[in-house]
Amino acid sequence: MPALVIGTGYGGSVAALRLAEAGVDVHMVEMGMAWDTPGSDGKIFANTTSPDVRSYWLRTRTKQPLSNFLGFPLDKDVPRHTGILDAEEFGGIIVYQGRGVGGGSLVNGGMAVTPRRENFAAVLPSVDAAEMYGTYYPRANAGLGVSTIDPAWFETAECYRYARVGRKHAQRSGFPFVFVPDVYDWDYMKREAAGTATKSALAGEILYGNNHGKKSLQQTYLARAKATGRVTISPLHKVTSVAPATGGGYTVTVEQINTSGDTTATKAMTADKVFFAAGSVGTSKLLVRLKATGALPRLNGEVGKGWGDNGNVMCGRANHMWDATGKLQSSIPTAGIDNWAAGGAFAEVAPLPTGIETYASFYLSITRNPHRAQFSWNAATGRVELNWQTAWKQPSIDAAKTIFDKINAKEGTIYRTDLFGTYKIWGDHLTYHPLGGAVLDKATDNYGRLYGHPGLYVIDGALIPGNTSVNPFVTITALAERNIEKIITTDL
Ligand SMILES: Cc1cc2nc3c(=O)[nH]c(=O)nc-3n(C[C@H](O)[C@H](O)[C@H](O)COP(=O)(O)OP(=O)(O)OC[C@H]3O[C@@H](n4cnc5c(N)ncnc54)[C@H](O)[C@@H]3O)c2cc1C
């Protein structure tokens, strides 16, 4: 076959669509499920407040990002299943990732943020920013279906009381407050609020999938890719090896798995070009192992390096009784506090959709964190390890404190200590935004061509060196649009 794409997230979906439009047949291999069939409750996706068999990737106990509430642990036993959210545990960090056709777009908040141009230039200096902001960011935003909440509706919607309280506190402390675009269908959300459409964001759906309203890749890039008739997808198929084939191209070894995660068949596929789009962690793990075990010996020494957590750190604040944040909270965040220039933190005002009044404000901050980790092969355990240290979150906590210490002082409020354990303020054990591991212009050339093995490409979040200053998927999509255009015109 001409082109094989490993993974069906943002990078993979862009590659598949543009290759197919150029007349190239594409096969996509995805380890997760298709997520196109309702369960026994008639719904495809489980609700955030009641995780079930569909919710976690091959775990026997849930691993909820907010592990505790009012002192009570929230996790519970679930049957082992190829569920939608992977809480992948490395030594110093848990990396949350979407599993299934659509990758992270199945589980994420849909916050679709284009970074400030000066910040982008600092992240990827080898990329022509004028081209990105003139052509590829607009193309990505259009392809993803990005739009911003109607500001008039925001002012009155009960489900955004929490965001208005977040704004009031930010502004009283002098911080810039910005609306954040999203891929959620805002007209649909208005109908949810009016009671004329089945509730999804207003029913708390997000972390384990949205049954309505959110435009995941299934509704955008992948739908268009399939409509070309040139793209096929194999769900529940996991790539385990890529090696040069005798006679040219690459042999890709693929394990078919069942919904318990057991291998039921092993297949060999051959492709002229192979696109690594397994996500920052998936792509890095494959490349590091294939280099170390001799399948792709000519990959360079940059493979596995430059990994970061996008500076993710979470916290909650306890408000006074007169600052109720609302029983009904839309699960789709719509606003943020931008203190990047002064304090190195961009904090999204996040929902806490528990169904009860919590008087809590909750935030996911993206911060400027200088630490970068490396993936390496451990031959003894047969695993790829990541050397991130939990203590490396301290610069992120310090950056977040530039916002929340000031707000707490101004409002006379305190941090919540019951959301991530007992008497624990900071959610510093996780990231939603893994980035890097096969960095552009280091492990690859300036368009994602892997050095050492012509015909192999990286086209996902692994290209980005650890931080984007905002939520990453628009940048991943725009960079993929840029790179695939070049690859199609010069390599095919
Ligand atoms: C809970 C959560 C909330 C988030 N919220 C936001 C947000 O609001 N805004 C934002 O910009 N970003 C958000 N993100 C991050 C965003 O989803 C990711 O940055 C993005 O999905 C990464 O895109 P990607 O193309 O690099 O890879 P992914 O989207 O991760 O896709 C990789 C795919 O490859 C598959 N795969 C991996 N290994 C293999 C293999 N060996 N064989 C076959 N298939 C494989 C995976 O199952 C997956 O489907 C969030 C993430 C999470 C987890």
The ligand as an SDF file (V2000), in Angstrom:
LIG
                    3D

 53 58  0  0  0  0  0  0  0  0999 V2000
   -8.6900   14.7770   29.2110 C   0  0  0  0  0  0  0  0  0  0  0  0
   -8.0020   15.5720   28.1430 C   0  0  0  0  0  0  0  0  0  0  0  0
   -8.4210   16.8710   27.8630 C   0  0  0  0  0  0  0  0  0  0  0  0
   -7.7720   17.6150   26.8780 C   0  0  0  0  0  0  0  0  0  0  0  0
   -8.2470   18.8530   26.5560 N   0  0  0  0  0  0  0  0  0  0  0  0
   -7.6820   19.5340   25.5200 C   0  0  0  0  0  0  0  0  0  0  0  0
   -8.2300   20.7650   25.0650 C   0  0  0  0  0  0  0  0  0  0  0  0
   -9.2750   21.2180   25.5460 O   0  0  0  0  0  0  0  0  0  0  0  0
   -7.5790   21.4350   24.0650 N   0  0  0  0  0  0  0  0  0  0  0  0
   -6.4280   20.9420   23.4940 C   0  0  0  0  0  0  0  0  0  0  0  0
   -5.8760   21.5890   22.5930 O   0  0  0  0  0  0  0  0  0  0  0  0
   -5.9170   19.7530   23.8890 N   0  0  0  0  0  0  0  0  0  0  0  0
   -6.5250   19.0330   24.8600 C   0  0  0  0  0  0  0  0  0  0  0  0
   -6.0350   17.8060   25.2080 N   0  0  0  0  0  0  0  0  0  0  0  0
   -4.8170   17.3180   24.5250 C   0  0  0  0  0  0  0  0  0  0  0  0
   -5.0940   16.8280   23.0940 C   0  0  0  0  0  0  0  0  0  0  0  0
   -6.1860   15.9450   23.0840 O   0  0  0  0  0  0  0  0  0  0  0  0
   -3.8160   16.1560   22.5480 C   0  0  0  0  0  0  0  0  0  0  0  0
   -2.7830   17.1210   22.5590 O   0  0  0  0  0  0  0  0  0  0  0  0
   -3.9970   15.6230   21.1500 C   0  0  0  0  0  0  0  0  0  0  0  0
   -5.0140   14.6630   21.0870 O   0  0  0  0  0  0  0  0  0  0  0  0
   -2.6930   15.0190   20.6210 C   0  0  0  0  0  0  0  0  0  0  0  0
   -2.8580   14.7610   19.2370 O   0  0  0  0  0  0  0  0  0  0  0  0
   -1.9320   13.7350   18.4830 P   0  0  0  0  0  0  0  0  0  0  0  0
   -2.3280   13.7350   17.0520 O   0  0  0  0  0  0  0  0  0  0  0  0
   -0.5130   14.0360   18.8060 O   0  0  0  0  0  0  0  0  0  0  0  0
   -2.2090   12.2960   19.1430 O   0  0  0  0  0  0  0  0  0  0  0  0
   -3.5140   11.6130   19.7620 P   0  0  0  0  0  0  0  0  0  0  0  0
   -4.7090   12.4520   19.5970 O   0  0  0  0  0  0  0  0  0  0  0  0
   -3.1340   11.1680   21.1350 O   0  0  0  0  0  0  0  0  0  0  0  0
   -3.7240   10.3240   18.8370 O   0  0  0  0  0  0  0  0  0  0  0  0
   -2.8460    9.2220   18.8470 C   0  0  0  0  0  0  0  0  0  0  0  0
   -3.6320    7.9600   18.5140 C   0  0  0  0  0  0  0  0  0  0  0  0
   -2.7220    6.8950   18.2360 O   0  0  0  0  0  0  0  0  0  0  0  0
   -3.1830    5.6970   18.8340 C   0  0  0  0  0  0  0  0  0  0  0  0
   -2.0090    4.8280   19.0560 N   0  0  0  0  0  0  0  0  0  0  0  0
   -1.0170    5.0040   19.9670 C   0  0  0  0  0  0  0  0  0  0  0  0
   -0.1000    4.0300   19.8420 N   0  0  0  0  0  0  0  0  0  0  0  0
   -0.5030    3.2110   18.8450 C   0  0  0  0  0  0  0  0  0  0  0  0
    0.0340    2.0350   18.2540 C   0  0  0  0  0  0  0  0  0  0  0  0
    1.1970    1.5040   18.6640 N   0  0  0  0  0  0  0  0  0  0  0  0
   -0.6750    1.4310   17.2540 N   0  0  0  0  0  0  0  0  0  0  0  0
   -1.8620    1.9590   16.8210 C   0  0  0  0  0  0  0  0  0  0  0  0
   -2.4020    3.1000   17.3520 N   0  0  0  0  0  0  0  0  0  0  0  0
   -1.7270    3.7140   18.3520 C   0  0  0  0  0  0  0  0  0  0  0  0
   -3.8690    6.1660   20.0890 C   0  0  0  0  0  0  0  0  0  0  0  0
   -4.8010    5.2020   20.5690 O   0  0  0  0  0  0  0  0  0  0  0  0
   -4.5290    7.4680   19.6430 C   0  0  0  0  0  0  0  0  0  0  0  0
   -5.8370    7.2570   19.1510 O   0  0  0  0  0  0  0  0  0  0  0  0
   -6.6630   17.0470   26.1870 C   0  0  0  0  0  0  0  0  0  0  0  0
   -6.2550   15.7500   26.4650 C   0  0  0  0  0  0  0  0  0  0  0  0
   -6.9070   15.0080   27.4310 C   0  0  0  0  0  0  0  0  0  0  0  0
   -6.4450   13.5990   27.6950 C   0  0  0  0  0  0  0  0  0  0  0  0
  1  2  1  0
  2  3  1  0
  2 52  2  0
  3  4  2  0
  4  5  1  0
  4 50  1  0
  5  6  2  0
  6  7  1  0
  6 13  1  0
  7  8  2  0
  7  9  1  0
  9 10  1  0
 10 11  2  0
 10 12  1  0
 12 13  2  0
 13 14  1  0
 14 15  1  0
 14 50  1  0
 15 16  1  0
 16 17  1  0
 16 18  1  0
 18 19  1  0
 18 20  1  0
 20 21  1  0
 20 22  1  0
 22 23  1  0
 23 24  1  0
 24 25  2  0
 24 26  1  0
 24 27  1  0
 27 28  1  0
 28 29  2  0
 28 30  1  0
 28 31  1  0
 31 32  1  0
 32 33  1  0
 33 34  1  0
 33 48  1  0
 34 35  1  0
 35 36  1  0
 35 46  1  0
 36 37  1  0
 36 45  1  0
 37 38  2  0
 38 39  1  0
 39 40  1  0
 39 45  2  0
 40 41  1  0
 40 42  2  0
 42 43  1  0
 43 44  2  0
 44 45  1  0
 46 47  1  0
 46 48  1  0
 48 49  1  0
 50 51  2  0
 51 52  1  0
 52 53  1  0
M  END
$$$$
